[in-house]
Amino acid sequence: MKTAAYSLQRRLLTAVLGASSLLWLSSVAVMIDVAWDETGDVFDDGLKETAHLIMATTGDPRAAATLVEIVPADAKSRVRMHYQIVVDGRVIRRTVGAPRQPFAADATDDDGYTDSGAWRVYVLQNPAAGFDIQVAQQDEARLEILEDLAEDLLLPALALLLLLAAVSWFAIWHLLRPLQHTARVIARKSPNDLTPLVTDREPSELLPVISALNSLLTRLNAALAGERRFTADAAHELRTPLAGLRTQVQLMQRQQSGEGASLQKLRDDIDRITALVAELLVLARLDHDEPGQRVRTQVPLAPLLAEVCERARVAAAAKAMTLECHCQAEEIDGDTELLRIALRNLIDNAIRYCPPGSRVQVTAHEMPSTMELVVSDNGPGVPLDERARLADRFYRVLGSGVPGSGLGLSIVKRIADRHGATLIFADGLDGAGLTVRLSFPRASFSV
């Protein structure tokens, strides 16, 4: 089962932002805890100072016969401290909002602080005067202040988190650019360019990958070079003995007229092998040539079409076929020899596979954005589902009954690729047969 591809950049960004968010939440929790402790200490100091201030400004409260309620100076303050003056366990003076019973009826700690229900209380005792000052603050008030502080810090903290996400994304994208550059360099490689990749200014993490790839390119280049040499050498070595064998068969035909049929079949087989060797030589040369190695010039099309069609007229006449040649274009930027081979293969294929009496038409004409070399016939044609494989090496349509090597259209495809052209198969003349079109981009020809 094929595993879906994943994005390394997305994973890195997710990991960085996930860790950053976790640390951000942890830091927020730490800040809240520290803020709670610090604000608690500040408020405790406020309770203590308030108690001492009341103690210093209060006379003898025991003279009060009834409970005295005092409105705080700032009832709307968020601090909202309340106090009580307690004599013998009885509240004789308190602020509005404070309970009628003492805040702290039990003993306090050594510092005078205690927690009584929802109140934080500081008790200042005056044993000589016989009364206590109890100053308290509700935990809710402290929590509200802490919540207000958190709300004020939330938006800046979220903004910083978003800024961190943007900076992390940009940093990861920038740091991963060498991967994209290396990918583009590898994508430009082809069987004609298997030189090792340059390792200068590459990150150390990529060096093992590049080194392994360079080793693979070196082995692949050696294998392809060996294959090309073998094909070329084998084709060259076969041409001479095949030519000699054909000559011997011709002599035998002249000397032994009674065995003419069998010798003619042998001669035809030798001709097919010779043609196959010639095509292998062309393919080996096309595979070996580097792009841009061959000289490209402005090729006049009218003389080229006339020459190729003239050479094919003998084979067409032998099958009583009509060969038409029309040139409506002037020049094309290309390799004369390769274009000649491509046209000759297309015309030979049309003549070979069409029945006697068929018509073959060769045209060159200009389109708004392309220039086309077209060879059409009204023969048996090729089924639509098989046309995509016609340019494969050694592929032949079954049932044609015509001998061949299956390399002609492969050669044409290679030549088209060398010229940046497109090889197109379509219906032939009169709704029958096959049309083979070489479509060249406009930059390849002159108007």
C-alpha positions as a Markdown table, in Angstrom:
| # | Residue | x | y | z |
|---|---|---|---|---|
| 1 | Met | 0.0 | 0.0 | 0.0 |
| 2 | Lys | 1.4 | 3.4 | -1.0 |
| 3 | Thr | 2.0 | 5.7 | 1.9 |
| 4 | Ala | 0.8 | 9.3 | 1.4 |
| 5 | Ala | 3.5 | 11.9 | 1.2 |
| 6 | Tyr | 3.9 | 14.4 | 4.1 |
| 7 | Ser | 5.4 | 17.9 | 4.3 |
| 8 | Leu | 8.6 | 18.2 | 6.3 |
| 9 | Gln | 8.0 | 21.9 | 6.5 |
| 10 | Arg | 4.5 | 21.4 | 8.0 |
| 11 | Arg | 5.8 | 18.9 | 10.5 |
| 12 | Leu | 8.6 | 21.2 | 11.6 |
| 13 | Leu | 6.2 | 24.1 | 11.9 |
| 14 | Thr | 3.7 | 22.0 | 13.9 |
| 15 | Ala | 6.4 | 20.7 | 16.2 |
| 16 | Val | 7.8 | 24.2 | 16.8 |
| 17 | Leu | 4.4 | 25.8 | 17.4 |
| 18 | Gly | 3.3 | 22.9 | 19.5 |
| 19 | Ala | 6.3 | 23.2 | 21.8 |
| 20 | Ser | 6.0 | 27.0 | 21.8 |
| 21 | Ser | 2.3 | 26.8 | 22.7 |
| 22 | Leu | 3.0 | 24.4 | 25.5 |
| 23 | Leu | 5.8 | 26.5 | 26.9 |
| 24 | Trp | 3.6 | 29.6 | 26.5 |
| 25 | Leu | 0.9 | 28.0 | 28.5 |
| 26 | Ser | 3.4 | 26.9 | 31.1 |
| 27 | Ser | 4.8 | 30.4 | 31.4 |
| 28 | Val | 1.3 | 31.9 | 31.7 |
| 29 | Ala | 0.6 | 29.5 | 34.5 |
| 30 | Val | 3.9 | 30.4 | 36.2 |
| 31 | Met | 3.2 | 34.1 | 35.8 |
| 32 | Ile | -0.3 | 33.7 | 37.3 |
| 33 | Asp | 1.1 | 31.8 | 40.2 |
| 34 | Val | 3.8 | 34.4 | 40.8 |
| 35 | Ala | 1.3 | 37.3 | 40.3 |
| 36 | Trp | -1.1 | 35.7 | 42.8 |
| 37 | Asp | 1.7 | 35.3 | 45.4 |
| 38 | Glu | 3.1 | 38.8 | 44.8 |
| 39 | Thr | -0.3 | 40.5 | 44.9 |
| 40 | Gly | -1.2 | 38.5 | 48.0 |
| 41 | Asp | 1.9 | 39.8 | 49.7 |
| 42 | Val | 1.1 | 43.4 | 48.7 |
| 43 | Phe | -2.5 | 43.1 | 49.9 |
| 44 | Asp | -1.3 | 41.5 | 53.2 |
| 45 | Asp | 1.0 | 44.5 | 53.7 |
| 46 | Gly | -1.9 | 46.8 | 53.0 |
| 47 | Leu | -4.0 | 45.0 | 55.7 |
| 48 | Lys | -1.2 | 45.3 | 58.2 |
| 49 | Glu | -0.5 | 49.0 | 57.5 |
| 50 | Thr | -4.3 | 49.8 | 57.6 |
| 51 | Ala | -4.6 | 48.0 | 61.0 |
| 52 | His | -1.7 | 50.0 | 62.5 |
| 53 | Leu | -3.1 | 53.2 | 61.1 |
| 54 | Ile | -6.5 | 52.5 | 62.7 |
| 55 | Met | -4.9 | 51.6 | 65.9 |
| 56 | Ala | -3.0 | 54.9 | 66.0 |
| 57 | Thr | -6.1 | 57.0 | 65.3 |
| 58 | Thr | -8.5 | 55.2 | 67.5 |
| 59 | Gly | -9.1 | 56.3 | 71.1 |
| 60 | Asp | -10.8 | 54.2 | 73.7 |
| 61 | Pro | -13.6 | 52.3 | 71.8 |
| 62 | Arg | -15.0 | 50.7 | 74.9 |
| 63 | Ala | -16.9 | 53.8 | 75.7 |
| 64 | Ala | -19.3 | 53.1 | 72.8 |
| 65 | Ala | -22.5 | 51.8 | 74.0 |
| 66 | Thr | -23.9 | 50.7 | 70.6 |
| 67 | Leu | -22.4 | 49.4 | 67.4 |
| 68 | Val | -21.0 | 52.0 | 65.1 |
| 69 | Glu | -21.0 | 51.4 | 61.3 |
| 70 | Ile | -18.6 | 53.4 | 59.2 |
| 71 | Val | -18.8 | 53.8 | 55.4 |
| 72 | Pro | -15.4 | 53.3 | 53.8 |
| 73 | Ala | -13.8 | 56.3 | 52.3 |
| 74 | Asp | -13.9 | 54.8 | 48.8 |
| 75 | Ala | -16.7 | 52.2 | 48.7 |
| 76 | Lys | -16.1 | 51.6 | 44.9 |
| 77 | Ser | -12.4 | 50.7 | 45.3 |
| 78 | Arg | -11.4 | 47.3 | 43.9 |
| 79 | Val | -9.2 | 46.8 | 47.0 |
| 80 | Arg | -12.4 | 46.9 | 49.3 |
| 81 | Met | -10.8 | 46.5 | 52.7 |
| 82 | His | -13.0 | 46.3 | 55.8 |
| 83 | Tyr | -12.2 | 46.5 | 59.4 |
| 84 | Gln | -13.6 | 45.8 | 62.8 |
| 85 | Ile | -12.8 | 46.9 | 66.3 |
| 86 | Val | -13.5 | 44.0 | 68.7 |
| 87 | Val | -13.8 | 44.3 | 72.5 |
| 88 | Asp | -14.1 | 41.2 | 74.5 |
| 89 | Gly | -15.2 | 39.2 | 71.4 |
| 90 | Arg | -17.9 | 41.8 | 70.5 |
| 91 | Val | -17.7 | 44.1 | 67.4 |
| 92 | Ile | -18.3 | 47.6 | 68.5 |
| 93 | Arg | -17.2 | 49.4 | 65.3 |
| 94 | Arg | -17.1 | 48.1 | 61.7 |
| 95 | Thr | -17.2 | 49.2 | 58.1 |
| 96 | Val | -20.4 | 48.8 | 56.1 |
| 97 | Gly | -20.2 | 45.4 | 54.5 |
| 98 | Ala | -18.2 | 43.8 | 57.3 |
| 99 | Pro | -20.0 | 41.0 | 59.3 |
| 100 | Arg | -21.4 | 41.7 | 62.7 |
| 101 | Gln | -19.3 | 38.9 | 64.2 |
| 102 | Pro | -15.5 | 39.2 | 64.4 |
| 103 | Phe | -13.6 | 38.2 | 61.3 |
| 104 | Ala | -11.3 | 35.9 | 63.2 |
| 105 | Ala | -12.6 | 34.4 | 66.4 |
| 106 | Asp | -9.7 | 31.9 | 66.5 |
| 107 | Ala | -6.0 | 32.4 | 67.0 |
| 108 | Thr | -3.9 | 33.7 | 64.2 |
| 109 | Asp | -0.4 | 32.8 | 63.1 |
| 110 | Asp | 2.7 | 34.5 | 64.4 |
| 111 | Asp | 2.4 | 37.3 | 61.8 |
| 112 | Gly | -1.2 | 38.0 | 62.8 |
| 113 | Tyr | -2.7 | 36.7 | 59.5 |
| 114 | Thr | -5.4 | 34.1 | 59.2 |
| 115 | Asp | -8.0 | 32.9 | 56.6 |
| 116 | Ser | -11.6 | 33.0 | 57.8 |
| 117 | Gly | -14.0 | 31.6 | 55.2 |
| 118 | Ala | -13.8 | 33.9 | 52.2 |
| 119 | Trp | -11.8 | 36.5 | 54.1 |
| 120 | Arg | -8.1 | 37.2 | 54.4 |
| 121 | Val | -7.7 | 38.8 | 57.9 |
| 122 | Tyr | -5.0 | 40.6 | 59.8 |
| 123 | Val | -5.5 | 40.9 | 63.6 |
| 124 | Leu | -3.7 | 43.6 | 65.5 |
| 125 | Gln | -4.1 | 43.2 | 69.2 |
| 126 | Asn | -3.8 | 45.8 | 71.9 |
| 127 | Pro | -3.9 | 44.0 | 75.2 |
| 128 | Ala | -3.2 | 47.1 | 77.2 |
| 129 | Ala | -6.3 | 48.9 | 75.8 |
| 130 | Gly | -8.3 | 45.7 | 75.8 |
| 131 | Phe | -9.4 | 45.7 | 72.1 |
| 132 | Asp | -8.3 | 44.3 | 68.7 |
| 133 | Ile | -8.2 | 45.7 | 65.2 |
| 134 | Gln | -9.2 | 43.2 | 62.5 |
| 135 | Val | -8.7 | 44.3 | 58.9 |
| 136 | Ala | -9.9 | 41.9 | 56.2 |
| 137 | Gln | -10.3 | 41.6 | 52.5 |
| 138 | Gln | -12.4 | 39.1 | 50.5 |
| 139 | Asp | -10.5 | 36.6 | 48.3 |
| 140 | Glu | -13.0 | 37.5 | 45.5 |
| 141 | Ala | -11.6 | 41.0 | 45.4 |
| 142 | Arg | -8.1 | 39.8 | 45.1 |
| 143 | Leu | -9.2 | 37.3 | 42.4 |
| 144 | Glu | -10.9 | 40.0 | 40.4 |
| 145 | Ile | -7.7 | 42.1 | 40.3 |
| 146 | Leu | -5.8 | 39.1 | 39.2 |
| 147 | Glu | -8.4 | 38.4 | 36.4 |
| 148 | Asp | -8.2 | 42.0 | 35.3 |
| 149 | Leu | -4.4 | 41.6 | 35.1 |
| 150 | Ala | -4.7 | 38.4 | 33.1 |
| 151 | Glu | -7.2 | 40.0 | 30.7 |
| 152 | Asp | -4.9 | 42.9 | 30.1 |
| 153 | Leu | -2.0 | 40.5 | 29.4 |
| 154 | Leu | -4.0 | 38.0 | 27.2 |
| 155 | Leu | -4.1 | 40.0 | 24.0 |
| 156 | Pro | -0.4 | 41.0 | 24.0 |
| 157 | Ala | 0.5 | 37.4 | 24.8 |
| 158 | Leu | -1.6 | 36.0 | 22.0 |
| 159 | Ala | -0.1 | 38.6 | 19.6 |
| 160 | Leu | 3.3 | 37.5 | 20.6 |
| 161 | Leu | 2.3 | 33.9 | 20.0 |
| 162 | Leu | 1.0 | 34.7 | 16.5 |
| 163 | Leu | 4.2 | 36.7 | 15.8 |
| 164 | Leu | 6.2 | 33.6 | 16.9 |
| 165 | Ala | 4.2 | 31.5 | 14.5 |
| 166 | Ala | 4.9 | 33.9 | 11.6 |
| 167 | Val | 8.6 | 34.1 | 12.4 |
| 168 | Ser | 8.9 | 30.3 | 12.8 |
| 169 | Trp | 7.2 | 29.8 | 9.5 |
| 170 | Phe | 9.4 | 32.2 | 7.7 |
| 171 | Ala | 12.6 | 30.8 | 9.4 |
| 172 | Ile | 11.7 | 27.2 | 8.5 |
| 173 | Trp | 10.8 | 28.1 | 4.9 |
| 174 | His | 14.0 | 30.0 | 4.5 |
| 175 | Leu | 16.1 | 27.3 | 6.1 |
| 176 | Leu | 14.5 | 24.6 | 3.9 |
| 177 | Arg | 15.2 | 26.5 | 0.7 |
| 178 | Pro | 18.4 | 24.4 | 0.0 |
| 179 | Leu | 16.2 | 21.3 | -0.2 |
| 180 | Gln | 14.1 | 23.0 | -2.9 |
| 181 | His | 17.2 | 24.2 | -4.8 |
| 182 | Thr | 18.6 | 20.7 | -4.7 |
| 183 | Ala | 15.3 | 19.3 | -5.9 |
| 184 | Arg | 15.3 | 21.7 | -8.9 |
| 185 | Val | 18.9 | 20.7 | -9.8 |
| 186 | Ile | 18.0 | 17.0 | -9.6 |
| 187 | Ala | 14.8 | 17.6 | -11.7 |
| 188 | Arg | 17.0 | 19.1 | -14.5 |
| 189 | Lys | 19.0 | 15.9 | -14.8 |
| 190 | Ser | 18.4 | 13.7 | -17.8 |
| 191 | Pro | 20.0 | 10.7 | -19.4 |
| 192 | Asn | 22.1 | 13.1 | -21.3 |
| 193 | Asp | 23.3 | 15.0 | -18.2 |
| 194 | Leu | 24.3 | 12.7 | -15.4 |
| 195 | Thr | 27.1 | 14.8 | -14.0 |
| 196 | Pro | 27.5 | 14.7 | -10.2 |
| 197 | Leu | 25.8 | 17.4 | -8.2 |
| 198 | Val | 28.0 | 20.2 | -6.8 |
| 199 | Thr | 28.3 | 20.0 | -3.0 |
| 200 | Asp | 29.6 | 23.5 | -2.4 |
| 201 | Arg | 27.5 | 25.6 | 0.0 |
| 202 | Glu | 25.2 | 22.7 | 0.7 |
| 203 | Pro | 24.0 | 22.1 | 4.3 |
| 204 | Ser | 25.9 | 19.3 | 6.1 |
| 205 | Glu | 22.6 | 17.4 | 6.6 |
| 206 | Leu | 22.1 | 17.1 | 2.8 |
| 207 | Leu | 25.7 | 16.0 | 2.0 |
| 208 | Pro | 25.0 | 12.3 | 2.7 |
| 209 | Val | 22.0 | 12.4 | 0.4 |
| 210 | Ile | 23.9 | 14.3 | -2.3 |
| 211 | Ser | 26.9 | 11.9 | -2.0 |
| 212 | Ala | 24.6 | 8.9 | -2.4 |
| 213 | Leu | 22.9 | 10.4 | -5.4 |
| 214 | Asn | 26.2 | 11.3 | -7.0 |
| 215 | Ser | 27.4 | 7.8 | -6.6 |
| 216 | Leu | 24.1 | 6.6 | -8.3 |
| 217 | Leu | 24.5 | 9.1 | -11.1 |
| 218 | Thr | 28.1 | 7.9 | -11.7 |
| 219 | Arg | 27.0 | 4.2 | -11.9 |
| 220 | Leu | 24.0 | 5.1 | -14.1 |
| 221 | Asn | 26.2 | 7.1 | -16.4 |
| 222 | Ala | 28.7 | 4.3 | -16.8 |
| 223 | Ala | 25.9 | 1.8 | -17.5 |
| 224 | Leu | 24.2 | 4.0 | -20.1 |
| 225 | Ala | 27.6 | 4.7 | -21.8 |
| 226 | Gly | 28.3 | 1.0 | -21.9 |
| 227 | Glu | 24.9 | 0.3 | -23.4 |
| 228 | Arg | 25.4 | 3.0 | -26.1 |
| 229 | Arg | 28.8 | 1.7 | -26.9 |
| 230 | Phe | 27.5 | -1.9 | -27.2 |
| 231 | Thr | 24.6 | -0.9 | -29.4 |
| 232 | Ala | 26.9 | 1.3 | -31.7 |
| 233 | Asp | 29.7 | -1.3 | -31.8 |
| 234 | Ala | 27.3 | -4.2 | -32.5 |
| 235 | Ala | 25.5 | -2.3 | -35.2 |
| 236 | His | 28.8 | -1.3 | -36.9 |
| 237 | Glu | 30.2 | -4.8 | -36.6 |
| 238 | Leu | 27.0 | -6.3 | -38.2 |
| 239 | Arg | 26.9 | -4.0 | -41.2 |
| 240 | Thr | 30.0 | -5.4 | -43.0 |
| 241 | Pro | 29.1 | -9.1 | -42.7 |
| 242 | Leu | 25.5 | -8.4 | -43.7 |
| 243 | Ala | 26.6 | -6.5 | -46.8 |
| 244 | Gly | 28.9 | -9.4 | -47.7 |
| 245 | Leu | 26.2 | -11.9 | -47.1 |
| 246 | Arg | 23.7 | -10.0 | -49.3 |
| 247 | Thr | 26.3 | -9.9 | -52.1 |
| 248 | Gln | 26.8 | -13.7 | -51.8 |
| 249 | Val | 23.1 | -14.3 | -52.0 |
| 250 | Gln | 22.9 | -12.2 | -55.1 |
| 251 | Leu | 25.7 | -14.2 | -56.7 |
| 252 | Met | 23.9 | -17.5 | -55.7 |
| 253 | Gln | 20.7 | -16.2 | -57.3 |
| 254 | Arg | 22.5 | -15.6 | -60.6 |
| 255 | Gln | 24.2 | -19.0 | -60.5 |
| 256 | Gln | 21.2 | -21.1 | -59.2 |
| 257 | Ser | 18.1 | -19.9 | -60.9 |
| 258 | Gly | 16.1 | -22.9 | -59.7 |
| 259 | Glu | 16.3 | -21.8 | -56.1 |
| 260 | Gly | 15.4 | -18.2 | -56.8 |
| 261 | Ala | 12.4 | -18.1 | -54.5 |
| 262 | Ser | 14.1 | -19.3 | -51.4 |
| 263 | Leu | 17.2 | -17.2 | -52.1 |
| 264 | Gln | 14.9 | -14.1 | -52.6 |
| 265 | Lys | 13.3 | -14.8 | -49.2 |
| 266 | Leu | 16.8 | -15.0 | -47.6 |
| 267 | Arg | 17.8 | -11.8 | -49.4 |
| 268 | Asp | 14.6 | -10.0 | -48.0 |
| 269 | Asp | 15.5 | -11.2 | -44.5 |
| 270 | Ile | 19.0 | -9.8 | -44.9 |
| 271 | Asp | 17.5 | -6.5 | -46.1 |
| 272 | Arg | 15.3 | -6.3 | -43.0 |
| 273 | Ile | 18.2 | -7.1 | -40.7 |
| 274 | Thr | 20.3 | -4.5 | -42.5 |
| 275 | Ala | 17.5 | -1.9 | -42.0 |
| 276 | Leu | 17.2 | -2.8 | -38.3 |
| 277 | Val | 21.0 | -2.3 | -37.9 |
| 278 | Ala | 20.8 | 1.0 | -39.6 |
| 279 | Glu | 17.9 | 2.1 | -37.3 |
| 280 | Leu | 19.8 | 0.9 | -34.3 |
| 281 | Leu | 22.8 | 3.0 | -35.4 |
| 282 | Val | 20.5 | 6.1 | -35.7 |
| 283 | Leu | 19.1 | 5.4 | -32.2 |
| 284 | Ala | 22.5 | 4.9 | -30.7 |
| 285 | Arg | 23.7 | 8.2 | -32.2 |
| 286 | Leu | 20.6 | 10.1 | -31.0 |
| 287 | Asp | 21.0 | 8.6 | -27.5 |
| 288 | His | 24.7 | 9.5 | -27.5 |
| 289 | Asp | 24.4 | 13.1 | -28.7 |
| 290 | Glu | 24.2 | 15.7 | -26.0 |
| 291 | Pro | 21.4 | 18.4 | -26.4 |
| 292 | Gly | 22.7 | 21.2 | -28.5 |
| 293 | Gln | 25.7 | 19.2 | -29.7 |
| 294 | Arg | 24.5 | 18.9 | -33.3 |
| 295 | Val | 24.6 | 22.0 | -35.5 |
| 296 | Arg | 21.2 | 23.6 | -36.1 |
| 297 | Thr | 20.7 | 25.9 | -39.0 |
| 298 | Gln | 17.8 | 27.4 | -41.0 |
| 299 | Val | 16.7 | 24.4 | -43.1 |
| 300 | Pro | 14.8 | 25.3 | -46.4 |
| 301 | Leu | 11.7 | 23.0 | -46.3 |
| 302 | Ala | 10.8 | 22.9 | -50.0 |
| 303 | Pro | 14.1 | 21.3 | -51.2 |
| 304 | Leu | 14.0 | 18.9 | -48.2 |
| 305 | Leu | 10.5 | 17.6 | -48.9 |
| 306 | Ala | 11.2 | 17.3 | -52.6 |
| 307 | Glu | 14.3 | 15.3 | -52.0 |
| 308 | Val | 12.7 | 12.9 | -49.5 |
| 309 | Cys | 9.5 | 12.4 | -51.6 |
| 310 | Glu | 11.6 | 11.8 | -54.8 |
| 311 | Arg | 13.5 | 9.0 | -53.1 |
| 312 | Ala | 10.3 | 7.4 | -51.9 |
| 313 | Arg | 8.5 | 7.5 | -55.3 |
| 314 | Val | 10.1 | 4.2 | -56.5 |
| 315 | Ala | 8.7 | 2.3 | -53.5 |
| 316 | Ala | 5.3 | 4.1 | -54.0 |
| 317 | Ala | 5.2 | 3.3 | -57.7 |
| 318 | Ala | 5.9 | -0.4 | -57.0 |
| 319 | Lys | 2.6 | -0.5 | -55.1 |
| 320 | Ala | 0.7 | 1.7 | -57.5 |
| 321 | Met | 0.4 | 4.4 | -54.7 |
| 322 | Thr | 0.0 | 8.1 | -55.1 |
| 323 | Leu | 2.6 | 10.2 | -53.3 |
| 324 | Glu | 1.7 | 13.9 | -53.0 |
| 325 | Cys | 4.1 | 16.5 | -51.6 |
| 326 | His | 3.0 | 20.1 | -50.7 |
| 327 | Cys | 5.2 | 22.7 | -49.0 |
| 328 | Gln | 3.6 | 25.9 | -47.7 |
| 329 | Ala | 6.3 | 26.9 | -45.3 |
| 330 | Glu | 9.8 | 28.4 | -45.9 |
| 331 | Glu | 12.4 | 27.5 | -43.3 |
| 332 | Ile | 12.8 | 25.8 | -39.9 |
| 333 | Asp | 15.5 | 26.0 | -37.3 |
| 334 | Gly | 16.8 | 22.4 | -37.0 |
| 335 | Asp | 19.2 | 19.7 | -38.0 |
| 336 | Thr | 18.9 | 18.9 | -41.7 |
| 337 | Glu | 20.0 | 15.3 | -41.4 |
| 338 | Leu | 17.7 | 14.5 | -38.5 |
| 339 | Leu | 14.7 | 16.1 | -40.2 |
| 340 | Arg | 15.5 | 14.1 | -43.3 |
| 341 | Ile | 15.6 | 10.9 | -41.3 |
| 342 | Ala | 12.3 | 11.7 | -39.6 |
| 343 | Leu | 10.4 | 12.5 | -42.9 |
| 344 | Arg | 11.9 | 9.4 | -44.6 |
| 345 | Asn | 10.8 | 7.1 | -41.7 |
| 346 | Leu | 7.3 | 8.6 | -41.7 |
| 347 | Ile | 6.9 | 8.2 | -45.5 |
| 348 | Asp | 8.4 | 4.7 | -45.6 |
| 349 | Asn | 6.0 | 3.6 | -42.8 |
| 350 | Ala | 3.0 | 5.0 | -44.7 |
| 351 | Ile | 4.0 | 3.2 | -48.0 |
| 352 | Arg | 4.9 | 0.0 | -46.2 |
| 353 | Tyr | 1.6 | -0.4 | -44.2 |
| 354 | Cys | -0.8 | 0.9 | -46.8 |
| 355 | Pro | -2.3 | -1.5 | -49.4 |
| 356 | Pro | -1.6 | -1.0 | -53.1 |
| 357 | Gly | -3.5 | 1.9 | -54.7 |
| 358 | Ser | -3.5 | 4.0 | -51.5 |
| 359 | Arg | -2.7 | 7.7 | -51.3 |
| 360 | Val | 0.1 | 9.3 | -49.2 |
| 361 | Gln | 0.2 | 13.0 | -48.7 |
| 362 | Val | 3.2 | 14.9 | -47.3 |
| 363 | Thr | 2.7 | 18.6 | -46.3 |
| 364 | Ala | 4.5 | 21.4 | -44.5 |
| 365 | His | 2.4 | 24.4 | -43.5 |
| 366 | Glu | 2.4 | 27.2 | -40.9 |
| 367 | Met | -0.1 | 27.6 | -38.2 |
| 368 | Pro | -0.6 | 30.7 | -36.0 |
| 369 | Ser | 1.7 | 29.4 | -33.3 |
| 370 | Thr | 3.3 | 26.3 | -34.8 |
| 371 | Met | 4.7 | 24.9 | -38.0 |
| 372 | Glu | 3.8 | 21.3 | -38.9 |
| 373 | Leu | 5.2 | 18.5 | -41.0 |
| 374 | Val | 2.4 | 16.1 | -41.7 |
| 375 | Val | 2.3 | 12.7 | -43.4 |
| 376 | Ser | -1.2 | 11.3 | -44.0 |
| 377 | Asp | -2.5 | 8.2 | -45.7 |
| 378 | Asn | -5.8 | 6.5 | -46.3 |
| 379 | Gly | -4.6 | 3.0 | -45.4 |
| 380 | Pro | -5.9 | 0.7 | -42.6 |
| 381 | Gly | -4.9 | 3.1 | -39.9 |
| 382 | Val | -4.2 | 2.3 | -36.2 |
| 383 | Pro | -6.9 | 1.8 | -33.5 |
| 384 | Leu | -7.2 | 4.8 | -31.2 |
| 385 | Asp | -6.3 | 2.9 | -28.0 |
| 386 | Glu | -3.0 | 1.8 | -29.6 |
| 387 | Arg | -1.8 | 5.1 | -30.9 |
| 388 | Ala | -0.3 | 6.2 | -27.6 |
| 389 | Arg | 2.3 | 3.3 | -27.9 |
| 390 | Leu | 3.3 | 3.8 | -31.5 |
| 391 | Ala | 6.4 | 5.6 | -30.5 |
| 392 | Asp | 7.6 | 2.9 | -28.1 |
| 393 | Arg | 10.7 | 1.0 | -29.1 |
| 394 | Phe | 10.0 | -2.3 | -30.9 |
| 395 | Tyr | 6.2 | -1.9 | -30.6 |
| 396 | Arg | 4.3 | -3.0 | -33.6 |
| 397 | Val | 0.5 | -3.2 | -34.2 |
| 398 | Leu | -0.6 | -6.8 | -34.3 |
| 399 | Gly | -2.3 | -8.1 | -37.4 |
| 400 | Ser | -0.7 | -5.8 | -39.9 |
| 401 | Gly | 1.1 | -8.6 | -41.7 |
| 402 | Val | 3.9 | -6.3 | -42.7 |
| 403 | Pro | 7.5 | -7.0 | -41.6 |
| 404 | Gly | 9.3 | -4.2 | -39.6 |
| 405 | Ser | 11.4 | -3.5 | -36.6 |
| 406 | Gly | 9.2 | -1.2 | -34.6 |
| 407 | Leu | 11.9 | 1.5 | -34.3 |
| 408 | Gly | 10.9 | 4.0 | -37.1 |
| 409 | Leu | 8.5 | 6.0 | -35.0 |
| 410 | Ser | 10.8 | 5.8 | -32.0 |
| 411 | Ile | 13.5 | 7.5 | -34.0 |
| 412 | Val | 11.0 | 10.1 | -35.1 |
| 413 | Lys | 10.0 | 10.7 | -31.5 |
| 414 | Arg | 13.6 | 11.2 | -30.4 |
| 415 | Ile | 14.2 | 13.6 | -33.3 |
| 416 | Ala | 11.0 | 15.6 | -32.3 |
| 417 | Asp | 12.2 | 15.8 | -28.8 |
| 418 | Arg | 15.6 | 17.1 | -29.9 |
| 419 | His | 13.7 | 19.9 | -31.8 |
| 420 | Gly | 11.2 | 20.7 | -29.0 |
| 421 | Ala | 8.5 | 19.4 | -31.3 |
| 422 | Thr | 5.4 | 17.3 | -30.5 |
| 423 | Leu | 4.5 | 14.1 | -32.2 |
| 424 | Ile | 0.8 | 13.8 | -32.7 |
| 425 | Phe | -1.3 | 10.9 | -34.2 |
| 426 | Ala | -4.7 | 11.5 | -35.7 |
| 427 | Asp | -7.1 | 10.1 | -38.3 |
| 428 | Gly | -5.8 | 10.0 | -41.9 |
| 429 | Leu | -7.2 | 11.0 | -45.3 |
| 430 | Asp | -10.9 | 10.7 | -46.1 |
| 431 | Gly | -11.7 | 9.6 | -42.6 |
| 432 | Ala | -9.4 | 6.5 | -42.8 |
| 433 | Gly | -5.8 | 5.7 | -42.4 |
| 434 | Leu | -3.4 | 7.6 | -40.1 |
| 435 | Thr | -1.9 | 11.1 | -39.9 |
| 436 | Val | 1.4 | 11.7 | -38.2 |
| 437 | Arg | 2.0 | 15.3 | -37.3 |
| 438 | Leu | 5.3 | 16.9 | -36.2 |
| 439 | Ser | 4.3 | 20.2 | -34.5 |
| 440 | Phe | 7.2 | 22.6 | -34.0 |
| 441 | Pro | 6.9 | 25.7 | -31.8 |
| 442 | Arg | 6.9 | 29.0 | -33.6 |
| 443 | Ala | 10.4 | 29.9 | -32.2 |
| 444 | Ser | 11.7 | 27.0 | -34.4 |
| 445 | Phe | 10.8 | 28.5 | -37.8 |
| 446 | Ser | 11.0 | 31.7 | -39.7 |
| 447 | Val | 8.1 | 33.5 | -41.4 |
